[in-house]
Amino acid sequence: MDLPMPADNVLQVMNKLHQCFVTGARPLPAQVDYAPRIPVICFSVLGHDWVVPLDEVAELIEIQDCTPLPGVKPWVVGVSNLRGKLLPVVDFAQFLGGQLAAVQRLQRIVVLDRQDTFVGLVVDTIKGMRQLSRDDFETDKGEVPLALRPFIEGFYRADDGGRVLQLGPDALVESHVFQDVALA
């Protein structure tokens, strides 16, 4: 590049350099807006796909032997010892008015530790962990079966057009229906 360099006028040199830079500069790449993503645990109950945010799950465990409790509703499986801590175990499908569909070897327990409530939910299968876009989350529960509505925060649209329900652990453990385990 051939630039005239008058010794007495530095300003002209700077302007000439600026013009050369501007004509040869490339534009910045387009800004890409990333939607916030949330890590979730995916599971299945009553033929529905469910998710629960990863930060609301204490752990996932295999089905364990439970000690049955007398005088409780049938959806309370019993209590189990999880590393020295008593874990109440609930058949989540039966609590929702159905029954587990998977064979027992596929079933797992989703352990929630919420608001001083430590509980395990037996689910049909664990499908894994995913990152879902918050932009795909819908709170309109109109399409969701009535029995499930109190216990979900909303749903995500699945790739196949179906719904993936997001469990609301706080709504579940605060529910008087969930807390009222004694037989009448």
C-alpha positions in Angstrom: 0.0 0.0 0.0 1.5 3.3 -1.1 0.6 6.1 1.3 1.9 9.7 0.9 3.6 10.7 4.2 3.8 14.4 4.5 5.9 15.0 7.5 4.1 18.2 8.5 0.6 16.8 8.6 0.0 13.8 10.8 -3.7 14.3 10.6 -3.8 13.7 6.9 -1.9 10.4 7.4 -4.3 9.3 10.0 -7.3 10.1 7.8 -5.7 8.2 4.9 -5.1 5.2 7.1 -8.7 5.3 8.3 -10.1 5.4 4.8 -7.9 2.4 3.8 -9.1 0.5 6.8 -12.8 1.2 6.2 -12.7 0.2 2.5 -11.0 -3.1 3.3 -12.8 -4.0 6.5 -15.3 -6.8 6.6 -18.6 -6.4 8.4 -19.1 -8.2 11.8 -20.9 -11.5 11.7 -24.7 -11.3 12.3 -25.5 -11.4 16.0 -27.2 -14.7 16.9 -29.7 -14.5 19.7 -29.6 -17.7 21.8 -32.7 -18.6 23.7 -32.0 -19.6 27.3 -32.0 -23.3 27.8 -32.9 -25.3 30.8 -31.5 -28.8 31.7 -34.3 -31.2 32.5 -34.7 -34.9 33.4 -37.2 -36.6 31.0 -39.5 -39.4 32.2 -42.7 -41.2 31.3 -45.9 -41.7 33.4 -49.4 -42.6 32.2 -48.3 -42.5 28.6 -47.3 -38.9 28.9 -43.8 -37.5 28.5 -42.8 -35.4 31.5 -39.8 -33.3 32.4 -38.6 -31.8 35.7 -35.8 -29.2 35.9 -32.5 -30.8 36.8 -31.9 -28.5 39.7 -35.2 -29.7 41.3 -34.1 -33.4 41.3 -32.0 -34.7 44.2 -31.2 -37.9 42.4 -32.6 -40.8 40.3 -32.5 -44.3 41.8 -33.5 -47.8 40.8 -36.6 -49.3 42.5 -35.8 -50.4 46.0 -37.5 -52.5 48.6 -40.0 -50.4 50.5 -41.5 -51.0 53.9 -45.3 -50.6 53.5 -47.1 -48.2 55.9 -50.4 -49.1 57.4 -53.4 -46.8 57.1 -52.2 -44.8 54.0 -53.7 -44.4 50.6 -52.8 -47.1 48.0 -50.5 -44.7 46.0 -48.1 -44.5 49.0 -45.7 -47.4 48.2 -44.0 -47.1 51.6 -40.7 -45.9 52.9 -37.2 -46.8 51.9 -33.8 -46.2 53.4 -31.7 -44.0 51.2 -28.2 -43.7 52.8 -29.6 -43.4 56.3 -32.5 -41.1 55.4 -36.1 -42.3 55.2 -37.5 -41.8 51.8 -41.3 -41.9 51.4 -42.0 -43.5 48.0 -45.1 -42.7 46.0 -46.5 -44.4 42.9 -46.9 -41.3 40.8 -49.2 -42.9 38.2 -51.5 -44.2 40.9 -51.5 -40.8 42.6 -52.7 -39.3 39.3 -55.5 -41.9 39.0 -53.8 -44.5 36.7 -51.3 -47.2 37.0 -47.7 -47.7 36.0 -47.3 -49.2 32.5 -43.7 -50.3 32.4 -42.3 -53.5 33.8 -40.7 -53.0 37.2 -37.1 -53.4 35.9 -37.6 -50.3 33.8 -39.2 -48.2 36.5 -37.2 -45.6 38.4 -37.6 -43.3 41.4 -37.2 -39.6 40.9 -36.1 -38.2 44.3 -37.3 -34.7 45.0 -36.1 -32.7 48.0 -38.4 -29.7 48.0 -39.5 -27.3 50.8 -38.6 -29.7 53.6 -40.3 -32.5 51.7 -38.1 -35.5 50.7 -40.0 -37.8 48.5 -39.5 -40.4 45.7 -41.9 -40.6 42.8 -42.0 -44.0 41.0 -42.1 -43.4 37.2 -42.4 -45.8 34.3 -39.1 -45.0 32.7 -36.4 -42.3 32.7 -35.7 -41.2 29.2 -32.6 -39.1 29.9 -31.5 -35.6 30.2 -32.2 -32.8 27.7 -31.7 -29.1 27.3 -35.0 -27.4 26.4 -35.4 -23.9 25.1 -37.4 -21.6 27.4 -38.9 -20.1 24.3 -40.8 -23.4 23.6 -42.4 -23.4 27.1 -46.2 -22.8 27.2 -48.2 -22.2 30.4 -51.7 -22.6 28.9 -52.9 -25.9 30.4 -56.1 -26.1 28.3 -54.9 -29.0 26.3 -53.6 -30.9 29.4 -55.9 -33.6 31.0 -57.7 -32.1 34.0 -56.3 -34.5 36.6 -52.7 -33.5 35.7 -53.2 -29.7 35.6 -52.6 -28.9 39.3 -49.2 -30.6 39.2 -47.7 -29.1 36.1 -46.2 -25.7 35.4 -46.8 -25.9 31.7 -45.5 -27.9 28.8 -43.0 -27.9 25.9 -44.0 -28.8 22.3 -42.3 -32.0 21.3 -40.7 -32.4 17.9 -43.5 -34.7 16.9 -46.1 -32.1 17.8 -47.0 -33.7 21.1 -46.7 -32.2 24.6 -43.9 -32.7 27.2 -45.4 -31.8 30.6 -43.2 -30.0 33.1 -43.8 -31.2 36.6 -44.1 -28.5 39.2 -42.5 -30.1 42.3 -43.5 -27.3 44.6 -47.2 -27.5 43.4 -47.1 -31.2 43.9 -45.6 -31.3 47.5 -47.8 -28.3 48.6 -51.0 -29.9 47.3 -53.4 -30.9 50.1 -54.2 -34.0 48.0 -50.5 -35.1 48.0 -50.1 -34.3 51.7 -53.2 -36.1 52.8 -51.9 -39.6 52.8 -54.0 -41.1 55.6 -57.0 -43.3 54.8 -60.2 -41.7 55.8 
